[in-house]
Amino acid sequence: MSYSVFENYAFCLRRCIIILHCCPSVGWDVPSEREEAQMVCSGRDFRLPVYSTSRTVTFTPDPEGPRRVLLDKTIVKDPRFEWTRDKMLVLREVTHEDQGLYSIKLSSGFTYEAVRLTVSACIKSHHRFYGQNFEHHIPENGSLLEFTPWGAPPEAMPVVLWNRTDPETSDAGRGRLRAGKVWVAERVTQADQGNYTVRNDRGKVVSRSTLTVRGRSLNVTRFSKESLNLPLFLPVPHARLIFTPTRYPDESSLRPYDPKPPRGPVQLIREGLITDHDMRYRGLVSLGRNGTLNEVVIMRLSARHDGLYEIRDEDGNLVSSTWLQVIEKGGRWRTFLKSITVPSGMFVSLAGFLLFMRRYPNCSLSQIISSLRGNRTLPANPPRVNIQPAQPSALELLQSPSAAWNTEKNDPQSQPLSYRLLSGHDGKFKSREPGSTQITS
């Protein structure tokens, strides 16, 4: 029973082999598990490795269309393809018409390998600053360069920047072709932002790219009474300088007939000329030159000059924007230093205490405090206080002269002169009895 089943399988296999070898022109497509998906940008090259000189390559376009032979052994059937020495089939500058299924077949008709090609627009993004140059590469099969500005309505026709077959239709004012391969636009502005499309002679898209133009952005900090230099990046007659303050002046100190300062954007330079409409900048704005660049110089800065400075061209395109912050000398820096020194001092003290405890681990905080209290030294020369007994008044001496005599241990010379005169102990006068007179020499 098992032998008969095996015999039937072998018979069917022999018939399939005979049919494939005898009728290779039938071209059966056997489903292949080695189908690979590959994406190539429009205008790039597509390389298909064959690795043999006895194979056939066919192409079935997407959407479904007639299949055609591209390579038969070593003979190329399509002039757009090239057969290289390393046995690769190369297609130069693919387009959307080239996407589809590429099958590599053996001489027997079996599909050895398949590659499904997808062609993408691959829009390349370019970024430039105001005044820089923009270079756009033109492929070899490119015949037309179109430009569609951002914000244009859908029904608007694109601008032809370059036409290989009809140069008169090109817009030479926006750029020029260099060395036949690179289209160059000099000193681009925001008006040059948009989509750039290259097409071949049949009108098919070869490449797409976008251009974004930005103004330079700066953040500047200055001390009071210093100067601010703003580079223009464009000719002086085309420059405009607009200031938007972040602090509005106090109008309470103005007198009734004083002009009120503007509240909002102020135009300091118009078409290259300095305006004096704002009193905050009268005599402070000047034009100078730094090397090859023109610049605006604002002198003697103060806090009222804080804000945004925008430089624009005559069409309103943004050249640069500068945020300025003016710091008063001393005040903020002292606060900043205090904020640093106080935490750092605490950190140093804590670090010193930890190092001391690590060096003397058996010493406790109570021992440290007691040792500090016990080691107090008395002053070398303590102050002396001389306390003397209170002297009796003259009335007390008249009332009780004997008490005063006893307080000084009967020493008459230690008594005051008034007491000695009254009591007769001055050395010259002696007491006498009533009615007698005695004089000593």
HELIX and SHEET records of a PDB file:
HELIX    1   1 SER A    2  CYS A   22  1                                  21    
HELIX    2   2 PRO A   24  VAL A   26  5                                   3    
HELIX    3   3 HIS A   96  ASP A   98  5                                   3    
HELIX    4   4 PRO A  167  THR A  169  5                                   3    
HELIX    5   5 GLN A  190  ASP A  192  5                                   3    
HELIX    6   6 VAL A  236  HIS A  238  5                                   3    
HELIX    7   7 MET A  279  TYR A  281  5                                   3    
HELIX    8   8 ALA A  303  HIS A  305  5                                   3    
HELIX    9   9 GLY A  331  ARG A  359  1                                  29    
HELIX   10  10 LEU A  365  GLY A  374  1                                  10    
HELIX   11  11 ALA A  394  GLN A  399  1                                   6    
HELIX   12  12 PRO A  401  THR A  407  1                                   7    
HELIX   13  13 PRO A  412  SER A  414  5                                   3    
HELIX   14  14 LEU A  417  SER A  423  1                                   7    
SHEET    1   A 6 GLU A  35  CYS A  41  0                                        
SHEET    2   A 6 THR A 111  SER A 120  1                                        
SHEET    3   A 6 GLY A 100  LYS A 105 -1                                        
SHEET    4   A 6 THR A  56  PRO A  61 -1                                        
SHEET    5   A 6 ARG A  68  ASP A  72 -1                                        
SHEET    6   A 6 ILE A  75  VAL A  76 -1                                        
SHEET    1   B 3 PHE A  46  PRO A  49  0                                        
SHEET    2   B 3 MET A  88  LEU A  91 -1                                        
SHEET    3   B 3 PHE A  81  TRP A  83 -1                                        
SHEET    1   C 5 LYS A 124  PHE A 129  0                                        
SHEET    2   C 5 VAL A 205  ARG A 214  1                                        
SHEET    3   C 5 GLY A 194  ARG A 199 -1                                        
SHEET    4   C 5 LEU A 144  PRO A 149 -1                                        
SHEET    5   C 5 VAL A 159  ASN A 163 -1                                        
SHEET    1   D 3 PHE A 134  HIS A 137  0                                        
SHEET    2   D 3 VAL A 182  ALA A 185 -1                                        
SHEET    3   D 3 ARG A 176  ARG A 178 -1                                        
SHEET    1   E 6 ARG A 216  PHE A 223  0                                        
SHEET    2   E 6 LEU A 318  ILE A 327  1                                        
SHEET    3   E 6 GLY A 307  ARG A 312 -1                                        
SHEET    4   E 6 ARG A 240  PRO A 245 -1                                        
SHEET    5   E 6 VAL A 266  ARG A 270 -1                                        
SHEET    6   E 6 LEU A 273  ILE A 274 -1                                        
SHEET    1   F 3 LEU A 228  PRO A 231  0                                        
SHEET    2   F 3 LEU A 293  ILE A 298 -1                                        
SHEET    3   F 3 VAL A 285  ASN A 290 -1                                        
END                                                                             
